[in-house]
Amino acid sequence: MSASRRTIINLIVIMSTIFLPWWISVVLILSANILGYFFEGIVYGAIMDSMYGIQGAHTFTLIFLGFSVIVPMIKQRVRLGHK
């Protein structure tokens, strides 16, 4: 993912995290993670947990951490399978 594209995606996700419902931000972050390795999703998940989550339950952070590990592995296997 190029630097300008990453910057635009970051701005969109930050704005959606602040102003839109949490589920729209989740969809945007997951989509960005599929397009390229979007490790910032972990930080945005922690921000959404602090804004919308129940104290002590860090569900979003764990979900994004899992996706940030699993998605690149799946992408690599799919690319290797299509050669």
PDB file of N, CA, C and O in Angstrom:
ATOM      1  N   MET A   1       0.853  -1.168   0.000  1.00  0.00           N
ATOM      2  CA  MET A   1       0.000   0.000   0.000  1.00  0.00           C
ATOM      3  C   MET A   1       0.901   1.235   0.000  1.00  0.00           C
ATOM      4  O   MET A   1       1.814   1.336   0.820  1.00  0.00           O
ATOM      5  N   SER A   2       0.653   2.160  -0.903  1.00  0.00           N
ATOM      6  CA  SER A   2       1.486   3.359  -1.000  1.00  0.00           C
ATOM      7  C   SER A   2       1.231   4.298   0.184  1.00  0.00           C
ATOM      8  O   SER A   2       0.220   4.192   0.879  1.00  0.00           O
ATOM      9  N   ALA A   3       2.172   5.211   0.390  1.00  0.00           N
ATOM     10  CA  ALA A   3       2.091   6.115   1.539  1.00  0.00           C
ATOM     11  C   ALA A   3       0.886   7.045   1.452  1.00  0.00           C
ATOM     12  O   ALA A   3       0.223   7.295   2.458  1.00  0.00           O
ATOM     13  N   SER A   4       0.597   7.560   0.254  1.00  0.00           N
ATOM     14  CA  SER A   4      -0.549   8.466   0.143  1.00  0.00           C
ATOM     15  C   SER A   4      -1.868   7.714   0.335  1.00  0.00           C
ATOM     16  O   SER A   4      -2.807   8.241   0.931  1.00  0.00           O
ATOM     17  N   ARG A   5      -1.931   6.491  -0.169  1.00  0.00           N
ATOM     18  CA  ARG A   5      -3.135   5.680   0.017  1.00  0.00           C
ATOM     19  C   ARG A   5      -3.326   5.342   1.492  1.00  0.00           C
ATOM     20  O   ARG A   5      -4.443   5.396   2.007  1.00  0.00           O
ATOM     21  N   ARG A   6      -2.234   4.992   2.170  1.00  0.00           N
ATOM     22  CA  ARG A   6      -2.303   4.669   3.597  1.00  0.00           C
ATOM     23  C   ARG A   6      -2.744   5.892   4.397  1.00  0.00           C
ATOM     24  O   ARG A   6      -3.521   5.763   5.343  1.00  0.00           O
ATOM     25  N   THR A   7      -2.256   7.082   4.026  1.00  0.00           N
ATOM     26  CA  THR A   7      -2.643   8.311   4.727  1.00  0.00           C
ATOM     27  C   THR A   7      -4.130   8.587   4.557  1.00  0.00           C
ATOM     28  O   THR A   7      -4.813   8.931   5.522  1.00  0.00           O
ATOM     29  N   ILE A   8      -4.631   8.438   3.346  1.00  0.00           N
ATOM     30  CA  ILE A   8      -6.057   8.661   3.094  1.00  0.00           C
ATOM     31  C   ILE A   8      -6.907   7.667   3.873  1.00  0.00           C
ATOM     32  O   ILE A   8      -7.913   8.046   4.474  1.00  0.00           O
ATOM     33  N   ILE A   9      -6.508   6.394   3.866  1.00  0.00           N
ATOM     34  CA  ILE A   9      -7.255   5.375   4.611  1.00  0.00           C
ATOM     35  C   ILE A   9      -7.217   5.675   6.107  1.00  0.00           C
ATOM     36  O   ILE A   9      -8.227   5.525   6.794  1.00  0.00           O
ATOM     37  N   ASN A  10      -6.055   6.099   6.615  1.00  0.00           N
ATOM     38  CA  ASN A  10      -5.960   6.453   8.026  1.00  0.00           C
ATOM     39  C   ASN A  10      -6.895   7.598   8.384  1.00  0.00           C
ATOM     40  O   ASN A  10      -7.568   7.548   9.413  1.00  0.00           O
ATOM     41  N   LEU A  11      -6.947   8.626   7.551  1.00  0.00           N
ATOM     42  CA  LEU A  11      -7.844   9.753   7.828  1.00  0.00           C
ATOM     43  C   LEU A  11      -9.306   9.324   7.819  1.00  0.00           C
ATOM     44  O   LEU A  11     -10.089   9.742   8.672  1.00  0.00           O
ATOM     45  N   ILE A  12      -9.667   8.490   6.852  1.00  0.00           N
ATOM     46  CA  ILE A  12     -11.050   8.006   6.783  1.00  0.00           C
ATOM     47  C   ILE A  12     -11.399   7.189   8.020  1.00  0.00           C
ATOM     48  O   ILE A  12     -12.472   7.352   8.600  1.00  0.00           O
ATOM     49  N   VAL A  13     -10.486   6.309   8.419  1.00  0.00           N
ATOM     50  CA  VAL A  13     -10.764   5.457   9.584  1.00  0.00           C
ATOM     51  C   VAL A  13     -10.803   6.281  10.864  1.00  0.00           C
ATOM     52  O   VAL A  13     -11.638   6.022  11.731  1.00  0.00           O
ATOM     53  N   ILE A  14      -9.930   7.258  11.002  1.00  0.00           N
ATOM     54  CA  ILE A  14      -9.960   8.117  12.196  1.00  0.00           C
ATOM     55  C   ILE A  14     -11.278   8.868  12.279  1.00  0.00           C
ATOM     56  O   ILE A  14     -11.903   8.926  13.338  1.00  0.00           O
ATOM     57  N   MET A  15     -11.700   9.444  11.152  1.00  0.00           N
ATOM     58  CA  MET A  15     -12.969  10.175  11.141  1.00  0.00           C
ATOM     59  C   MET A  15     -14.143   9.245  11.439  1.00  0.00           C
ATOM     60  O   MET A  15     -15.060   9.616  12.173  1.00  0.00           O
ATOM     61  N   SER A  16     -14.117   8.034  10.870  1.00  0.00           N
ATOM     62  CA  SER A  16     -15.215   7.102  11.134  1.00  0.00           C
ATOM     63  C   SER A  16     -15.202   6.624  12.578  1.00  0.00           C
ATOM     64  O   SER A  16     -16.260   6.386  13.159  1.00  0.00           O
ATOM     65  N   THR A  17     -14.025   6.482  13.160  1.00  0.00           N
ATOM     66  CA  THR A  17     -13.932   6.062  14.561  1.00  0.00           C
ATOM     67  C   THR A  17     -14.525   7.112  15.481  1.00  0.00           C
ATOM     68  O   THR A  17     -15.157   6.779  16.484  1.00  0.00           O
ATOM     69  N   ILE A  18     -14.326   8.369  15.149  1.00  0.00           N
ATOM     70  CA  ILE A  18     -14.810   9.454  16.001  1.00  0.00           C
ATOM     71  C   ILE A  18     -16.290   9.756  15.763  1.00  0.00           C
ATOM     72  O   ILE A  18     -17.041   9.953  16.718  1.00  0.00           O
ATOM     73  N   PHE A  19     -16.718   9.794  14.486  1.00  0.00           N
ATOM     74  CA  PHE A  19     -18.037  10.326  14.180  1.00  0.00           C
ATOM     75  C   PHE A  19     -19.089   9.301  13.767  1.00  0.00           C
ATOM     76  O   PHE A  19     -20.281   9.596  13.862  1.00  0.00           O
ATOM     77  N   LEU A  20     -18.704   8.119  13.318  1.00  0.00           N
ATOM     78  CA  LEU A  20     -19.672   7.138  12.825  1.00  0.00           C
ATOM     79  C   LEU A  20     -19.866   6.012  13.841  1.00  0.00           C
ATOM     80  O   LEU A  20     -19.067   5.865  14.765  1.00  0.00           O
ATOM     81  N   PRO A  21     -20.919   5.223  13.672  1.00  0.00           N
ATOM     82  CA  PRO A  21     -21.110   4.077  14.567  1.00  0.00           C
ATOM     83  C   PRO A  21     -19.931   3.113  14.495  1.00  0.00           C
ATOM     84  O   PRO A  21     -19.241   3.046  13.478  1.00  0.00           O
ATOM     85  N   TRP A  22     -19.701   2.370  15.567  1.00  0.00           N
ATOM     86  CA  TRP A  22     -18.538   1.499  15.666  1.00  0.00           C
ATOM     87  C   TRP A  22     -18.492   0.444  14.571  1.00  0.00           C
ATOM     88  O   TRP A  22     -17.408   0.081  14.114  1.00  0.00           O
ATOM     89  N   TRP A  23     -19.642  -0.055  14.144  1.00  0.00           N
ATOM     90  CA  TRP A  23     -19.645  -1.162  13.183  1.00  0.00           C
ATOM     91  C   TRP A  23     -19.182  -0.708  11.801  1.00  0.00           C
ATOM     92  O   TRP A  23     -18.650  -1.513  11.037  1.00  0.00           O
ATOM     93  N   ILE A  24     -19.376   0.570  11.467  1.00  0.00           N
ATOM     94  CA  ILE A  24     -18.851   1.086  10.194  1.00  0.00           C
ATOM     95  C   ILE A  24     -17.326   1.140  10.257  1.00  0.00           C
ATOM     96  O   ILE A  24     -16.651   0.799   9.285  1.00  0.00           O
ATOM     97  N   SER A  25     -16.792   1.561  11.380  1.00  0.00           N
ATOM     98  CA  SER A  25     -15.342   1.588  11.551  1.00  0.00           C
ATOM     99  C   SER A  25     -14.751   0.188  11.478  1.00  0.00           C
ATOM    100  O   SER A  25     -13.675  -0.004  10.910  1.00  0.00           O
ATOM    101  N   VAL A  26     -15.443  -0.783  12.046  1.00  0.00           N
ATOM    102  CA  VAL A  26     -14.968  -2.168  11.993  1.00  0.00           C
ATOM    103  C   VAL A  26     -14.893  -2.654  10.548  1.00  0.00           C
ATOM    104  O   VAL A  26     -13.906  -3.273  10.150  1.00  0.00           O
ATOM    105  N   VAL A  27     -15.919  -2.378   9.773  1.00  0.00           N
ATOM    106  CA  VAL A  27     -15.928  -2.794   8.366  1.00  0.00           C
ATOM    107  C   VAL A  27     -14.799  -2.101   7.600  1.00  0.00           C
ATOM    108  O   VAL A  27     -14.121  -2.741   6.796  1.00  0.00           O
ATOM    109  N   LEU A  28     -14.590  -0.818   7.835  1.00  0.00           N
ATOM    110  CA  LEU A  28     -13.521  -0.087   7.157  1.00  0.00           C
ATOM    111  C   LEU A  28     -12.141  -0.627   7.521  1.00  0.00           C
ATOM    112  O   LEU A  28     -11.283  -0.779   6.650  1.00  0.00           O
ATOM    113  N   ILE A  29     -11.928  -0.912   8.783  1.00  0.00           N
ATOM    114  CA  ILE A  29     -10.625  -1.415   9.216  1.00  0.00           C
ATOM    115  C   ILE A  29     -10.366  -2.809   8.662  1.00  0.00           C
ATOM    116  O   ILE A  29      -9.254  -3.109   8.228  1.00  0.00           O
ATOM    117  N   LEU A  30     -11.382  -3.656   8.674  1.00  0.00           N
ATOM    118  CA  LEU A  30     -11.208  -4.998   8.116  1.00  0.00           C
ATOM    119  C   LEU A  30     -10.953  -4.935   6.614  1.00  0.00           C
ATOM    120  O   LEU A  30     -10.142  -5.698   6.090  1.00  0.00           O
ATOM    121  N   SER A  31     -11.631  -4.039   5.929  1.00  0.00           N
ATOM    122  CA  SER A  31     -11.400  -3.870   4.488  1.00  0.00           C
ATOM    123  C   SER A  31      -9.984  -3.365   4.218  1.00  0.00           C
ATOM    124  O   SER A  31      -9.322  -3.832   3.291  1.00  0.00           O
ATOM    125  N   ALA A  32      -9.527  -2.424   5.016  1.00  0.00           N
ATOM    126  CA  ALA A  32      -8.171  -1.910   4.847  1.00  0.00           C
ATOM    127  C   ALA A  32      -7.135  -2.992   5.127  1.00  0.00           C
ATOM    128  O   ALA A  32      -6.089  -3.038   4.481  1.00  0.00           O
ATOM    129  N   ASN A  33      -7.427  -3.860   6.086  1.00  0.00           N
ATOM    130  CA  ASN A  33      -6.508  -4.943   6.407  1.00  0.00           C
ATOM    131  C   ASN A  33      -6.438  -5.961   5.275  1.00  0.00           C
ATOM    132  O   ASN A  33      -5.396  -6.582   5.065  1.00  0.00           O
ATOM    133  N   ILE A  34      -7.517  -6.135   4.556  1.00  0.00           N
ATOM    134  CA  ILE A  34      -7.514  -7.061   3.422  1.00  0.00           C
ATOM    135  C   ILE A  34      -6.761  -6.453   2.244  1.00  0.00           C
ATOM    136  O   ILE A  34      -6.078  -7.173   1.516  1.00  0.00           O
ATOM    137  N   LEU A  35      -6.875  -5.133   2.043  1.00  0.00           N
ATOM    138  CA  LEU A  35      -6.171  -4.466   0.940  1.00  0.00           C
ATOM    139  C   LEU A  35      -4.661  -4.470   1.130  1.00  0.00           C
ATOM    140  O   LEU A  35      -3.917  -4.596   0.157  1.00  0.00           O
ATOM    141  N   GLY A  36      -4.214  -4.337   2.328  1.00  0.00           N
ATOM    142  CA  GLY A  36      -2.789  -4.308   2.632  1.00  0.00           C
ATOM    143  C   GLY A  36      -2.600  -4.478   4.124  1.00  0.00           C
ATOM    144  O   GLY A  36      -3.562  -4.390   4.888  1.00  0.00           O
ATOM    145  N   TYR A  37      -1.382  -4.719   4.541  1.00  0.00           N
ATOM    146  CA  TYR A  37      -1.130  -4.935   5.961  1.00  0.00           C
ATOM    147  C   TYR A  37      -1.358  -3.630   6.704  1.00  0.00           C
ATOM    148  O   TYR A  37      -0.524  -2.726   6.655  1.00  0.00           O
ATOM    149  N   PHE A  38      -2.477  -3.535   7.384  1.00  0.00           N
ATOM    150  CA  PHE A  38      -2.928  -2.317   8.045  1.00  0.00           C
ATOM    151  C   PHE A  38      -2.824  -2.506   9.556  1.00  0.00           C
ATOM    152  O   PHE A  38      -3.822  -2.717  10.245  1.00  0.00           O
ATOM    153  N   PHE A  39      -1.582  -2.424  10.055  1.00  0.00           N
ATOM    154  CA  PHE A  39      -1.350  -2.670  11.471  1.00  0.00           C
ATOM    155  C   PHE A  39      -1.923  -1.586  12.364  1.00  0.00           C
ATOM    156  O   PHE A  39      -2.054  -1.788  13.571  1.00  0.00           O
ATOM    157  N   GLU A  40      -2.267  -0.435  11.792  1.00  0.00           N
ATOM    158  CA  GLU A  40      -2.877   0.624  12.586  1.00  0.00           C
ATOM    159  C   GLU A  40      -4.252   0.219  13.107  1.00  0.00           C
ATOM    160  O   GLU A  40      -4.769   0.823  14.047  1.00  0.00           O
ATOM    161  N   GLY A  41      -4.837  -0.797  12.499  1.00  0.00           N
ATOM    162  CA  GLY A  41      -6.139  -1.291  12.948  1.00  0.00           C
ATOM    163  C   GLY A  41      -6.137  -1.709  14.408  1.00  0.00           C
ATOM    164  O   GLY A  41      -7.159  -1.610  15.088  1.00  0.00           O
ATOM    165  N   ILE A  42      -4.998  -2.174  14.889  1.00  0.00           N
ATOM    166  CA  ILE A  42      -4.890  -2.558  16.298  1.00  0.00           C
ATOM    167  C   ILE A  42      -5.049  -1.329  17.190  1.00  0.00           C
ATOM    168  O   ILE A  42      -5.732  -1.380  18.212  1.00  0.00           O
ATOM    169  N   VAL A  43      -4.423  -0.237  16.800  1.00  0.00           N
ATOM    170  CA  VAL A  43      -4.526   1.005  17.570  1.00  0.00           C
ATOM    171  C   VAL A  43      -5.955   1.534  17.529  1.00  0.00           C
ATOM    172  O   VAL A  43      -6.499   1.957  18.549  1.00  0.00           O
ATOM    173  N   TYR A  44      -6.563   1.506  16.332  1.00  0.00           N
ATOM    174  CA  TYR A  44      -7.943   1.978  16.216  1.00  0.00           C
ATOM    175  C   TYR A  44      -8.903   1.079  16.992  1.00  0.00           C
ATOM    176  O   TYR A  44      -9.901   1.554  17.534  1.00  0.00           O
ATOM    177  N   GLY A  45      -8.607  -0.193  17.042  1.00  0.00           N
ATOM    178  CA  GLY A  45      -9.426  -1.099  17.859  1.00  0.00           C
ATOM    179  C   GLY A  45      -9.345  -0.747  19.334  1.00  0.00           C
ATOM    180  O   GLY A  45     -10.353  -0.785  20.039  1.00  0.00           O
ATOM    181  N   ALA A  46      -8.157  -0.407  19.802  1.00  0.00           N
ATOM    182  CA  ALA A  46      -7.996   0.004  21.202  1.00  0.00           C
ATOM    183  C   ALA A  46      -8.734   1.308  21.476  1.00  0.00           C
ATOM    184  O   ALA A  46      -9.325   1.477  22.543  1.00  0.00           O
ATOM    185  N   ILE A  47      -8.701   2.239  20.507  1.00  0.00           N
ATOM    186  CA  ILE A  47      -9.428   3.501  20.672  1.00  0.00           C
ATOM    187  C   ILE A  47     -10.932   3.238  20.745  1.00  0.00           C
ATOM    188  O   ILE A  47     -11.629   3.808  21.584  1.00  0.00           O
ATOM    189  N   MET A  48     -11.431   2.361  19.849  1.00  0.00           N
ATOM    190  CA  MET A  48     -12.873   2.057  19.885  1.00  0.00           C
ATOM    191  C   MET A  48     -13.255   1.327  21.159  1.00  0.00           C
ATOM    192  O   MET A  48     -14.348   1.532  21.685  1.00  0.00           O
ATOM    193  N   ASP A  49     -12.364   0.472  21.664  1.00  0.00           N
ATOM    194  CA  ASP A  49     -12.643  -0.182  22.945  1.00  0.00           C
ATOM    195  C   ASP A  49     -12.771   0.833  24.065  1.00  0.00           C
ATOM    196  O   ASP A  49     -13.649   0.714  24.920  1.00  0.00           O
ATOM    197  N   SER A  50     -11.899   1.831  24.064  1.00  0.00           N
ATOM    198  CA  SER A  50     -11.970   2.830  25.125  1.00  0.00           C
ATOM    199  C   SER A  50     -13.199   3.721  24.981  1.00  0.00           C
ATOM    200  O   SER A  50     -13.719   4.227  25.976  1.00  0.00           O
ATOM    201  N   MET A  51     -13.673   3.920  23.733  1.00  0.00           N
ATOM    202  CA  MET A  51     -14.846   4.770  23.520  1.00  0.00           C
ATOM    203  C   MET A  51     -16.164   4.020  23.728  1.00  0.00           C
ATOM    204  O   MET A  51     -17.079   4.533  24.372  1.00  0.00           O
ATOM    205  N   TYR A  52     -16.255   2.798  23.178  1.00  0.00           N
ATOM    206  CA  TYR A  52     -17.534   2.090  23.156  1.00  0.00           C
ATOM    207  C   TYR A  52     -17.569   0.836  24.011  1.00  0.00           C
ATOM    208  O   TYR A  52     -18.649   0.330  24.319  1.00  0.00           O
ATOM    209  N   GLY A  53     -16.418   0.330  24.397  1.00  0.00           N
ATOM    210  CA  GLY A  53     -16.363  -0.972  25.049  1.00  0.00           C
ATOM    211  C   GLY A  53     -16.690  -0.930  26.528  1.00  0.00           C
ATOM    212  O   GLY A  53     -16.741   0.127  27.156  1.00  0.00           O
ATOM    213  N   ILE A  54     -16.906  -2.113  27.053  1.00  0.00           N
ATOM    214  CA  ILE A  54     -17.134  -2.278  28.475  1.00  0.00           C
ATOM    215  C   ILE A  54     -15.771  -2.330  29.147  1.00  0.00           C
ATOM    216  O   ILE A  54     -14.827  -2.899  28.599  1.00  0.00           O
ATOM    217  N   GLN A  55     -15.667  -1.752  30.304  1.00  0.00           N
ATOM    218  CA  GLN A  55     -14.385  -1.704  30.986  1.00  0.00           C
ATOM    219  C   GLN A  55     -13.853  -3.118  31.230  1.00  0.00           C
ATOM    220  O   GLN A  55     -14.550  -3.964  31.790  1.00  0.00           O
ATOM    221  N   GLY A  56     -12.636  -3.357  30.813  1.00  0.00           N
ATOM    222  CA  GLY A  56     -12.010  -4.664  30.998  1.00  0.00           C
ATOM    223  C   GLY A  56     -12.207  -5.621  29.843  1.00  0.00           C
ATOM    224  O   GLY A  56     -11.520  -6.640  29.779  1.00  0.00           O
ATOM    225  N   ALA A  57     -13.120  -5.335  28.925  1.00  0.00           N
ATOM    226  CA  ALA A  57     -13.363  -6.211  27.776  1.00  0.00           C
ATOM    227  C   ALA A  57     -12.798  -5.544  26.531  1.00  0.00           C
ATOM    228  O   ALA A  57     -13.376  -4.586  26.018  1.00  0.00           O
ATOM    229  N   HIS A  58     -11.686  -6.042  26.053  1.00  0.00           N
ATOM    230  CA  HIS A  58     -11.023  -5.446  24.892  1.00  0.00           C
ATOM    231  C   HIS A  58     -11.234  -6.311  23.665  1.00  0.00           C
ATOM    232  O   HIS A  58     -10.283  -6.838  23.088  1.00  0.00           O
ATOM    233  N   THR A  59     -12.482  -6.448  23.276  1.00  0.00           N
ATOM    234  CA  THR A  59     -12.858  -7.320  22.171  1.00  0.00           C
ATOM    235  C   THR A  59     -12.297  -6.842  20.844  1.00  0.00           C
ATOM    236  O   THR A  59     -11.701  -7.627  20.106  1.00  0.00           O
ATOM    237  N   PHE A  60     -12.477  -5.568  20.530  1.00  0.00           N
ATOM    238  CA  PHE A  60     -12.010  -5.052  19.240  1.00  0.00           C
ATOM    239  C   PHE A  60     -10.502  -5.225  19.081  1.00  0.00           C
ATOM    240  O   PHE A  60     -10.022  -5.626  18.021  1.00  0.00           O
ATOM    241  N   THR A  61      -9.773  -4.923  20.131  1.00  0.00           N
ATOM    242  CA  THR A  61      -8.318  -5.034  20.054  1.00  0.00           C
ATOM    243  C   THR A  61      -7.898  -6.467  19.776  1.00  0.00           C
ATOM    244  O   THR A  61      -7.000  -6.703  18.969  1.00  0.00           O
ATOM    245  N   LEU A  62      -8.525  -7.408  20.421  1.00  0.00           N
ATOM    246  CA  LEU A  62      -8.186  -8.810  20.188  1.00  0.00           C
ATOM    247  C   LEU A  62      -8.586  -9.263  18.786  1.00  0.00           C
ATOM    248  O   LEU A  62      -7.866 -10.034  18.152  1.00  0.00           O
ATOM    249  N   ILE A  63      -9.725  -8.787  18.304  1.00  0.00           N
ATOM    250  CA  ILE A  63     -10.164  -9.144  16.950  1.00  0.00           C
ATOM    251  C   ILE A  63      -9.186  -8.589  15.915  1.00  0.00           C
ATOM    252  O   ILE A  63      -8.784  -9.312  15.004  1.00  0.00           O
ATOM    253  N   PHE A  64      -8.804  -7.342  16.037  1.00  0.00           N
ATOM    254  CA  PHE A  64      -7.892  -6.744  15.065  1.00  0.00           C
ATOM    255  C   PHE A  64      -6.493  -7.324  15.169  1.00  0.00           C
ATOM    256  O   PHE A  64      -5.800  -7.456  14.160  1.00  0.00           O
ATOM    257  N   LEU A  65      -6.076  -7.666  16.362  1.00  0.00           N
ATOM    258  CA  LEU A  65      -4.782  -8.321  16.514  1.00  0.00           C
ATOM    259  C   LEU A  65      -4.800  -9.676  15.820  1.00  0.00           C
ATOM    260  O   LEU A  65      -3.840 -10.051  15.148  1.00  0.00           O
ATOM    261  N   GLY A  66      -5.900 -10.409  15.987  1.00  0.00           N
ATOM    262  CA  GLY A  66      -6.039 -11.700  15.302  1.00  0.00           C
ATOM    263  C   GLY A  66      -6.062 -11.544  13.796  1.00  0.00           C
ATOM    264  O   GLY A  66      -5.400 -12.299  13.084  1.00  0.00           O
ATOM    265  N   PHE A  67      -6.812 -10.577  13.303  1.00  0.00           N
ATOM    266  CA  PHE A  67      -6.865 -10.348  11.857  1.00  0.00           C
ATOM    267  C   PHE A  67      -5.524  -9.886  11.305  1.00  0.00           C
ATOM    268  O   PHE A  67      -5.163 -10.245  10.184  1.00  0.00           O
ATOM    269  N   SER A  68      -4.787  -9.100  12.069  1.00  0.00           N
ATOM    270  CA  SER A  68      -3.495  -8.624  11.577  1.00  0.00           C
ATOM    271  C   SER A  68      -2.477  -9.753  11.485  1.00  0.00           C
ATOM    272  O   SER A  68      -1.483  -9.633  10.769  1.00  0.00           O
ATOM    273  N   VAL A  69      -2.712 -10.840  12.196  1.00  0.00           N
ATOM    274  CA  VAL A  69      -1.833 -12.002  12.094  1.00  0.00           C
ATOM    275  C   VAL A  69      -2.358 -12.988  11.060  1.00  0.00           C
ATOM    276  O   VAL A  69      -1.577 -13.542  10.286  1.00  0.00           O
ATOM    277  N   ILE A  70      -3.662 -13.215  11.034  1.00  0.00           N
ATOM    278  CA  ILE A  70      -4.251 -14.255  10.183  1.00  0.00           C
ATOM    279  C   ILE A  70      -4.338 -13.827   8.718  1.00  0.00           C
ATOM    280  O   ILE A  70      -4.023 -14.623   7.834  1.00  0.00           O
ATOM    281  N   VAL A  71      -4.756 -12.600   8.444  1.00  0.00           N
ATOM    282  CA  VAL A  71      -4.970 -12.164   7.056  1.00  0.00           C
ATOM    283  C   VAL A  71      -3.700 -12.249   6.212  1.00  0.00           C
ATOM    284  O   VAL A  71      -3.770 -12.758   5.094  1.00  0.00           O
ATOM    285  N   PRO A  72      -2.534 -11.776   6.689  1.00  0.00           N
ATOM    286  CA  PRO A  72      -1.338 -11.918   5.850  1.00  0.00           C
ATOM    287  C   PRO A  72      -0.972 -13.382   5.567  1.00  0.00           C
ATOM    288  O   PRO A  72      -0.475 -13.698   4.485  1.00  0.00           O
ATOM    289  N   MET A  73      -1.214 -14.268   6.528  1.00  0.00           N
ATOM    290  CA  MET A  73      -0.923 -15.684   6.303  1.00  0.00           C
ATOM    291  C   MET A  73      -1.850 -16.258   5.241  1.00  0.00           C
ATOM    292  O   MET A  73      -1.403 -17.022   4.384  1.00  0.00           O
ATOM    293  N   ILE A  74      -3.119 -15.910   5.280  1.00  0.00           N
ATOM    294  CA  ILE A  74      -4.079 -16.391   4.282  1.00  0.00           C
ATOM    295  C   ILE A  74      -3.740 -15.817   2.909  1.00  0.00           C
ATOM    296  O   ILE A  74      -3.797 -16.531   1.909  1.00  0.00           O
ATOM    297  N   LYS A  75      -3.389 -14.528   2.855  1.00  0.00           N
ATOM    298  CA  LYS A  75      -3.034 -13.922   1.574  1.00  0.00           C
ATOM    299  C   LYS A  75      -1.814 -14.598   0.958  1.00  0.00           C
ATOM    300  O   LYS A  75      -1.766 -14.809  -0.254  1.00  0.00           O
ATOM    301  N   GLN A  76      -0.843 -14.933   1.776  1.00  0.00           N
ATOM    302  CA  GLN A  76       0.360 -15.594   1.266  1.00  0.00           C
ATOM    303  C   GLN A  76       0.028 -16.980   0.731  1.00  0.00           C
ATOM    304  O   GLN A  76       0.544 -17.370  -0.316  1.00  0.00           O
ATOM    305  N   ARG A  77      -0.807 -17.721   1.413  1.00  0.00           N
ATOM    306  CA  ARG A  77      -1.172 -19.066   0.951  1.00  0.00           C
ATOM    307  C   ARG A  77      -1.999 -19.014  -0.328  1.00  0.00           C
ATOM    308  O   ARG A  77      -1.850 -19.870  -1.200  1.00  0.00           O
ATOM    309  N   VAL A  78      -2.868 -18.018  -0.443  1.00  0.00           N
ATOM    310  CA  VAL A  78      -3.667 -17.887  -1.658  1.00  0.00           C
ATOM    311  C   VAL A  78      -2.767 -17.523  -2.831  1.00  0.00           C
ATOM    312  O   VAL A  78      -2.939 -18.055  -3.927  1.00  0.00           O
ATOM    313  N   ARG A  79      -1.820 -16.633  -2.620  1.00  0.00           N
ATOM    314  CA  ARG A  79      -0.891 -16.254  -3.693  1.00  0.00           C
ATOM    315  C   ARG A  79      -0.032 -17.428  -4.107  1.00  0.00           C
ATOM    316  O   ARG A  79       0.228 -17.608  -5.297  1.00  0.00           O
ATOM    317  N   LEU A  80       0.412 -18.228  -3.164  1.00  0.00           N
ATOM    318  CA  LEU A  80       1.237 -19.382  -3.489  1.00  0.00           C
ATOM    319  C   LEU A  80       0.433 -20.436  -4.247  1.00  0.00           C
ATOM    320  O   LEU A  80       0.972 -21.141  -5.100  1.00  0.00           O
ATOM    321  N   GLY A  81      -0.835 -20.537  -3.938  1.00  0.00           N
ATOM    322  CA  GLY A  81      -1.686 -21.532  -4.583  1.00  0.00           C
ATOM    323  C   GLY A  81      -2.023 -21.195  -6.024  1.00  0.00           C
ATOM    324  O   GLY A  81      -2.350 -22.093  -6.800  1.00  0.00           O
ATOM    325  N   HIS A  82      -1.952 -19.917  -6.406  1.00  0.00           N
ATOM    326  CA  HIS A  82      -2.343 -19.501  -7.767  1.00  0.00           C
ATOM    327  C   HIS A  82      -1.171 -19.352  -8.716  1.00  0.00           C
ATOM    328  O   HIS A  82      -1.360 -18.870  -9.833  1.00  0.00           O
ATOM    329  N   LYS A  83       0.014 -19.741  -8.327  1.00  0.00           N
ATOM    330  CA  LYS A  83       1.176 -19.622  -9.218  1.00  0.00           C
ATOM    331  C   LYS A  83       1.180 -20.672 -10.288  1.00  0.00           C
ATOM    332  O   LYS A  83       2.091 -20.706 -11.116  1.00  0.00           O
TER     333      LYS A  83
END
